[in-house]
């Protein structure tokens, strides 16, 4: 004889219908290869969290944190910029080898040689803000990944408005950006949190824990689980 199905109480029904919300805030810039590594590691951690804690509703909030805000709107010559910044072509090669090694663990093969323009990323961040205002979280996350991919894997100029419009359309988002409207919809972090960000990527979990740098998916998952228990 089978035991009867358990009966949910009113409180149980409420808990079952209301998942635990965990917010992960990500500070990033599109010219930072470590940010792409960090995003891919976060994607892996999010997938693992969904399997471990199906009761959790995860919200990822993307915050622009431009590293080179004074870059001209039309961009700068990419290769020459980094040779001047790091001092020599040999120093650039060493830095890129380091990034490539880290990218391998996240399934990324950077193609630095294809990049010709170091862009001003304001327009790209405006597109992400627009996606937050007019699209779904999934569309916004896809757009972030598409812009990173266009830059670091395909060598495209992500400061080009026509390219950004094309990428937005591919993500099911509007191709047009209302003048000045996109930034107005960006969700701003608490000033104290913004003050703590001294580099990107920077992850804040439930306003309780933070990780600076392109951490592994294990470390990101552990931080999410700790934030849930805080």
N, C-alpha and C positions, 0 to 999 in steps of 0.2 A: 504493500500500500504506500503510495507516494504521499509525502508530507505536503500540506497545502502551501500555496504560494504565500510568501510573507506579505503582510499588509503594511503599506507605508502610512505613517502618521502624518499629520499636517506639517510638522517641523521637518520630517524626512522629505516630503514632497518639495518643500521650499528649498532645502539644501540641494536636492537633486536638480532643481530647475535653475539654481543660481550658482554657477561655477565660481571658484576662487579667481579673482583677477590679479594678475601679476603684470606690471608695466616694466618694460626694459627700454631705457632711453639710450640712444646711440649718437654720439657726437662724431662727426666724420667730415672728410673732404675728398672730393673725387680725384685729386692729383696725388693722393697718398696710397701707394700700393699696399701698405699694411692695413688700410681700411678695407680694401677688397678681401684680403685674407681674413680679417676679422669678421666681415659679413658672412663669408662662406662657412667659417667655423661656427658663427651664431646660427646659421641655417641648420647645420648638423645638430647643434645642441637643442634647438627648438623641436626638431623632429624626435629626438630622444625623449625630451620632456613630455611631448604629447603621448608617447607610448607609456611612460612611467606614471604620469599624472594626468589622465584624461579628464579629471575634474577641474583642471586649471584652464582659465581663459587668458591667453597671453596677448598682450598688446605691445607692439614694438613702435616706438616713437623716434623718428629720425630728426636730428638737430644739425643744421649746417654749422660748420666751424672752419671757415676758410683759412688755410695756412698761408696763402700768398694773396691777400685781398687787393694789393696794389698792382697786380699784374694787369697790363693794358687789356682793354676789352677785346682787341684783336689777337691777344696772346703774344708769346715770345718764342724764339727758336728753341726747341726743347733740348736738343743735344748740347748746344753751346751754353745754355743756361746751367745745366748740371756740371759741365766741365768747369765753368767759372765758379760755381757754388762749392764744389768739392776739391778743386785745385788742379786736377789732372784727369786725363782719360782713364788712366790706370785706377785712380781712386773711384771713378764712376763704375768701372767694370767690377771692382771688388764689392761695391755696395749692391750692384745689381745681382751679383752671384749670391750674395746673402739673402736678398729678397726672393730670388728664384728658389733657393733651397727651402725657405719657409713656405713659399707658395705651393710647392710640390705636395706638402702634407694636406693642403686644402683643395687639391685637384686643379690648381691654376698653373698655366704656363704663360708667363708674361712675355710680351713681344715688344720690348723697349725700342728695338731698332726701327719699328714701323712708326713710332710716334715722332711727329715733326713739330707739333705745336704744343707749348705749355699754355693751357687756356686759363682765362679768368673763369672761375667756377660759379659766379653769381647767377648766371642764367640757368645753369643746371640745377642749382639748389632751389631756384624759383620754381622749376618744373616739379621738384619733389614736394614743395609746399603746396603747389596746385593740386597734385595728386592726393595729398592729405585732405584737401578741402572738397574735392569733386569726385574722388574715386574711393575704392575700397583699400583696406590695409594690404591685401594681396597685390593689387595693382600698383600701389606705391612701392612695395618691396621689389616687385618685378622691374619697375622703372629704375630704381636705384641700381639693381644688378645689371640692367641693360646699359645704363650710362657707363658704369665701371667697365663692362665688357667692351663697349665701343672704344673706350680710351686705351685700356691696357692690353687688350688682345687684338683689336682690329686697327689700332693706331689712328682713330678718327679724331677730329677736332670737336670736342664736346662743348666748346664755346660757341659753336655755330648754331644759331636759332633754328635753321631749317632741319638740321640733324636732330635736335632735341624734339622738334615737333613730330618728326617721323617716328622717333622712339616712343613718344607719348601715344601716338595713334596705334602703334603695335601693341601697346599695353591696354588698349581700350579706353584711353583717356582723350580729352579734347586736344585738338592740335593747336588751338589758339590760347594764348595767355592774356587775360585782361590786363591792361596796363597798370602796373603797380599793385595789382590785387593779390597776387600769389603770396608775397611775403606777409601780407596782413593776416593770412590764415595759418601761418606757421605757429605751432604750439611752442611757447617759450618755456624753457626750464626755470626752476627757481634760481634767482640770482646767486645764491650760495653755491649751488651745484655748478653753474656756469663758471664761477670764480675758481673752482677746483680743477677745471679742465686745463691742463698745461700741455696737452698733446693728444693726438688722435691715432687710432680709435680709442674712445673712452666710453665705457658701458656703466650705466647706473641701473641697479636692480631693485625695483620697489622702493626707491629712495632710501634703501637701507644699506646696500653694499655697492661698491664700485670696483671696476677693473680697468686699468690703463694699459693699452697695448693690445696687439693681436694675439690674444690668449687662445689656447687650445679649446676644442669643443668640450673636453672634459672639465676644464676650469670654468667655462661659461655655464655648463650644466650644473656644476657644483654650486656656483654663485646663485643660480636661480632657485635651487632647492633650499639653500640657506635662507634666501630672502623670503621664501614661502613659510619657513619655520620661525622667522623673526617676529 
